[in-house]
Amino acid sequence: MEKSLHIKNCLSGLNINMNQIKDSIDGIKFFLNYSIYDSESVSITIKTILTVIIVLVIVTYILKFIHKLVTTKLPTEDKNKFESIFGFLKYLFYILAVVTILHASGVNLTVLLTASAALFVGLGFALQYLFQDIISGILIILDQSLHVGDIIEVEGKVGRVFEIRLRTTRALTRDDKVIVIPNHIFLTNSIYNYTQNHKTTRECINIGVAYGSDVDLVMQLLKEVALSQAEVLKKPKPFVLFDDFGDSALLFSLNFFTNDSYADPVIKSNMRYEINAKFKEHGISIPFPQRDVRLFSQGFQE
């Protein structure tokens, strides 16, 4: 008898607990479905707000994971370049998440999207080159085809790269001017990179001497000038080529190797000073173009 009474009391207590749990669940549902703003076409509840917050937190952590995955093997200076693109993606996904949740809550977005169609088309054309530059910048960073310190030639301008951003690359020209290069140019145009494989480059000076000059002496003097320059490498050795018989001169080219192609104009200028002095010392003349002009007169009869 006592045992049956004990079981009955337990069942009664269990029913009370189940009723309390049910009341708690009903209370939570009532709280979540409580309408903050309600109209014929829009209904925003506390559940909508909480859903937005949870989705934004999830998107944030997913983007952080992707950011870490992409930048793990990149140098420190390249990791910082992704901050702007991931910041842009974060706000883009935030907007998409909010729009999706609002649409699920009954907000009619058709009118808003239709009214903004022309704006979106114009914005798309305006952002076309922006996204093209950003994607090109990401590819440059990932495949390491361009580095800070590289010597490049773009549209006849030679510059040293000092900054690579997601949208643009900046280089300092030989006359101390900054050239800003949109990154899509590196994928669509042919760009000379003097230091892609290594820093050593071969440079050349063209010289013409008068006909009748001692060719062997000319080649010897040119080699001596090249070897006397501190910026010119001794290995590989400089060499001289007899290029051609010109209209008014014997044409030679002095070829040399250097590790500082950025300072190439200064090196060549110093070498030309030395060449001019050496040629004067040994009686070798550098001719200038000569032309014979003949004038013919014709008499007129009356």
C-alpha positions in Angstrom: 0.0 0.0 0.0 2.8 2.4 0.9 4.6 1.4 -2.2 1.7 2.2 -4.5 1.2 5.6 -2.7 4.9 6.4 -3.3 4.6 5.6 -7.0 1.5 7.8 -7.3 3.3 10.7 -5.6 6.2 10.3 -8.0 3.9 10.3 -11.1 2.1 13.4 -9.7 5.5 15.2 -9.2 6.5 14.2 -12.7 3.3 15.6 -14.2 3.9 18.9 -12.3 7.5 19.0 -13.7 6.2 18.3 -17.3 3.7 21.1 -16.9 6.4 23.5 -15.7 8.6 22.6 -18.7 5.7 23.0 -21.0 4.9 26.4 -19.5 8.5 27.4 -19.8 8.6 26.4 -23.5 5.3 28.3 -24.1 6.8 31.3 -22.4 10.0 31.1 -24.6 7.8 30.8 -27.7 5.7 33.7 -26.6 8.9 35.8 -26.0 10.5 34.8 -29.3 7.3 35.5 -31.3 6.7 38.9 -29.5 6.3 41.4 -32.3 8.5 44.5 -32.2 7.1 45.9 -35.4 4.0 44.6 -37.1 2.2 45.8 -40.2 0.4 44.3 -43.1 3.5 43.5 -45.0 6.2 43.5 -42.3 6.5 41.5 -39.1 9.7 41.8 -37.1 9.8 39.7 -33.9 12.4 39.1 -31.3 13.2 35.7 -33.0 14.0 37.7 -36.2 16.5 39.9 -34.3 18.2 36.9 -32.6 18.4 35.1 -35.9 20.2 38.0 -37.5 22.7 38.2 -34.6 23.4 34.5 -34.7 23.9 34.4 -38.4 26.2 37.5 -38.3 28.3 35.8 -35.6 28.5 32.6 -37.7 29.5 34.5 -40.9 32.2 36.4 -38.9 33.8 33.1 -37.7 33.6 31.5 -41.1 35.3 34.4 -42.7 38.0 34.4 -40.0 38.6 30.7 -40.7 38.9 31.3 -44.5 41.2 34.3 -43.9 43.5 32.2 -41.8 43.4 29.3 -44.3 44.3 31.6 -47.2 47.1 33.6 -45.5 48.8 30.8 -43.6 51.7 30.4 -46.1 52.0 34.1 -47.1 54.7 36.5 -46.0 53.7 38.9 -43.2 53.6 42.0 -45.6 51.2 40.1 -47.9 48.8 39.0 -45.1 47.9 42.6 -44.4 46.8 43.1 -48.0 43.9 40.8 -47.5 42.4 42.8 -44.7 40.5 45.1 -47.0 39.1 42.4 -49.2 37.9 40.3 -46.2 36.5 43.4 -44.7 34.5 44.0 -47.9 33.3 40.4 -48.0 32.3 40.6 -44.4 29.9 43.5 -45.0 28.7 41.9 -48.2 27.7 38.7 -46.4 26.2 40.8 -43.6 23.9 42.5 -46.0 23.0 39.3 -47.7 22.2 37.6 -44.4 20.0 40.5 -43.2 18.1 40.7 -46.5 17.5 36.9 -46.5 16.2 36.9 -42.9 14.0 40.0 -43.5 12.6 38.3 -46.6 11.8 35.2 -44.6 10.1 37.4 -42.0 7.6 38.6 -44.6 9.3 41.9 -45.7 8.4 42.6 -49.3 11.8 43.4 -51.0 10.5 43.3 -54.6 9.6 46.9 -54.8 12.9 48.0 -53.3 15.0 45.8 -55.7 12.9 47.0 -58.7 13.4 50.6 -57.8 17.1 50.1 -57.3 17.7 48.1 -60.6 19.0 51.1 -62.5 21.3 52.0 -59.6 22.7 48.4 -59.5 23.4 48.4 -63.2 25.4 51.7 -63.0 27.1 50.5 -59.9 28.1 47.2 -61.7 29.7 49.1 -64.5 31.6 51.3 -62.1 32.8 48.4 -60.0 33.9 46.3 -63.0 37.5 47.5 -63.1 37.6 47.6 -59.3 36.9 43.9 -59.0 39.2 43.1 -61.9 42.0 44.9 -60.2 41.3 43.2 -56.8 41.2 39.7 -58.4 44.4 40.5 -60.2 46.0 41.7 -57.0 45.0 38.5 -55.2 46.5 36.4 -58.0 49.7 38.4 -57.9 50.1 37.8 -54.2 49.2 34.1 -54.3 51.5 33.1 -57.3 54.3 35.5 -56.1 54.8 36.7 -59.7 55.8 40.2 -58.4 57.7 41.1 -55.3 58.6 44.3 -53.5 62.0 45.4 -54.8 61.5 44.1 -58.4 62.6 46.4 -61.2 59.8 46.6 -63.8 59.2 48.5 -67.1 55.7 49.7 -67.8 54.9 51.8 -70.8 58.5 52.8 -71.2 58.9 53.8 -67.6 61.4 51.8 -65.4 60.6 51.7 -61.7 61.4 49.8 -58.5 58.3 48.2 -56.8 57.9 49.4 -53.2 54.3 48.5 -52.5 51.8 45.9 -53.7 48.2 46.4 -52.8 45.1 44.5 -53.7 44.0 47.1 -56.3 47.2 48.9 -57.3 50.9 48.4 -57.4 53.2 51.4 -56.7 56.7 51.8 -58.1 59.4 54.5 -57.8 60.8 55.6 -61.2 64.4 56.6 -61.8 63.4 60.3 -61.7 61.9 59.8 -58.2 58.3 59.9 -59.3 55.7 57.4 -58.1 53.8 55.4 -60.8 50.5 53.8 -59.8 49.8 50.7 -61.8 46.3 49.1 -61.8 46.9 45.4 -61.1 44.9 44.2 -64.1 47.6 45.5 -66.3 50.0 42.8 -65.1 47.5 40.2 -66.4 46.4 41.8 -69.6 49.7 43.5 -70.8 53.3 42.4 -71.3 55.4 43.7 -68.5 59.2 43.6 -68.3 60.5 42.4 -64.9 64.2 42.9 -64.9 64.7 40.9 -61.6 62.1 38.1 -61.9 64.7 35.3 -62.0 67.7 37.1 -60.3 69.1 40.6 -59.8 71.8 40.3 -62.4 71.0 41.9 -65.8 73.0 42.5 -68.9 73.2 46.1 -70.1 74.7 47.6 -73.3 76.4 50.8 -74.6 76.5 51.5 -78.3 79.6 53.3 -79.7 80.7 54.3 -83.2 84.3 55.0 -84.2 85.7 56.5 -87.3 86.6 54.3 -90.3 90.4 53.5 -90.2 90.5 53.1 -86.4 92.4 50.3 -84.8 89.6 47.8 -84.1 91.6 45.7 -81.7 92.6 48.7 -79.7 89.0 49.9 -79.6 87.8 46.6 -78.2 90.6 46.5 -75.6 89.9 50.1 -74.4 86.2 49.3 -74.1 86.8 46.2 -71.9 89.2 48.2 -69.7 86.6 50.9 -69.1 84.0 48.3 -68.2 86.3 46.5 -65.8 87.2 49.7 -64.1 83.7 50.4 -62.9 82.8 49.2 -59.4 79.1 48.5 -60.4 80.1 46.2 -63.3 80.5 42.5 -62.4 83.8 40.8 -63.2 81.9 37.5 -63.6 80.3 37.1 -66.1 83.0 39.2 -67.9 82.1 42.2 -70.0 82.5 41.7 -73.8 82.5 43.8 -76.9 80.7 43.1 -80.2 81.5 44.5 -83.6 77.9 45.1 -84.6 78.0 46.6 -88.1 79.6 48.9 -90.7 77.6 52.1 -90.3 77.1 54.9 -92.8 79.8 57.0 -91.2 81.2 54.8 -88.4 82.3 51.4 -87.3 79.6 50.3 -84.8 80.5 48.5 -81.5 78.5 47.5 -78.5 79.9 47.2 -75.0 78.0 44.5 -73.0 78.3 44.2 -69.3 76.5 42.7 -66.3 75.4 44.5 -63.1 73.3 43.8 -60.0 71.8 47.3 -60.0 69.9 47.7 -63.2 67.9 50.5 -61.5 71.0 52.7 -61.5 71.8 51.7 -65.1 71.7 55.3 -66.5 74.3 56.5 -63.9 76.6 53.5 -64.6 76.4 54.1 -68.4 77.0 57.8 -68.0 80.2 57.2 -66.0 81.4 54.7 -68.6 80.8 57.1 -71.4 82.9 59.7 -69.7 85.7 57.1 -69.4 85.3 56.0 -73.0 85.5 59.5 -74.3 88.7 60.2 -72.2 90.3 56.9 -73.3 89.6 57.5 -77.0 91.0 61.0 -76.9 94.1 59.7 -75.2 94.7 57.1 -77.9 93.6 59.3 -80.9 90.4 57.4 -81.7 87.7 59.7 -82.9 84.0 59.4 -82.6 82.5 60.6 -85.9 79.3 62.5 -86.4 76.9 61.7 -89.3 78.1 63.4 -92.5 76.1 64.1 -95.7 77.2 65.5 -99.0 74.7 68.1 -100.4 75.0 69.0 -104.1 73.1 72.0 -105.5 72.2 72.1 -109.2 71.4 75.3 -110.9 69.3 75.4 -114.1 69.1 78.4 -116.4 65.8 79.7 -117.8 65.5 80.8 -121.3 63.2 83.7 -122.3 
